[in-house]
Amino acid sequence: MSATDDLVEINQLLAKYAVNMTKGDVEGVMAVFTPDGTYSAFGDAFTLDQFPELVAAAPSGLFMTGTALVDLDGDTATGSQPLCFVDHSTHDMRIGYYNDTYVRTDAGWRLRTRAMTFLRRSGAHDSGIPHSFEPTA
């Protein structure tokens, strides 16, 4: 597989994440991660078993992402992807970017980690308000 093929596959994986988040398809979102994958925000890292509850607690809306900047290194990669989230009921926006790690698996490229950084009006970049989400388990 060429580097171009890898980049196309990773960007399609990230498109699947954004489209499935927009549609509220939690299983589709979980499918883009490795079984040990994590999502980080609010000062914590959440495992796949926490995703259904995490997604249910989040506002619904449009996850509009830009093309990811990806650095390939054999069967692993790192990258960053800009995000503009628009709440469906208020049209309020949240902007920021994801910092990711990827790994090539037997099923193709998958996200191993995804960490959200929010861009604030003050110019600050942060991962959100600690403990704004508390899993029940």
MOWO-V129647 format. One line per field, one symbol per residue. ss: DSSP state (2 for helix, 1 for strand, 0 for the rest). psi: psi as a letter, one per 20 degrees, with the letter a starting at -180 (. if undefined). burial: I if it has 9 or more other C-alpha atoms within 8 Angstrom, else O. A space follows every 10 residues. Layout:
ss: ???
psi: ???
burial: ???
This chain:
ss: 0022222222 2222222222 2220022222 0011111111 1001111222 2222222000 1111100011 1110011111 1111111000 0011111111 1111100111 1111111110 0000110000 0000000
psi: prhggggggg hhghhggggh ghiknghhgh iiqqhjqqpp rkjqpprhii gghghhiqqq apnoqrpqop oqmcjrrqrq pqpopophhi jqqpqbqqpq qqqprhjaqq pgqppppqpq hiiqprjrop kipoqh.
burial: OOOOOIIOII IOIIIIIIII IIOOIIOIII OIIIOOIIII IIIOOIIIOI IOOIIOOOOO IIIIIOOIOI OIOOOIIIII IIIIIIIOOO OOOIIIIIII IIIIOOOOII IIIIIIIIII OOOOIOIIOO OOOOOOO
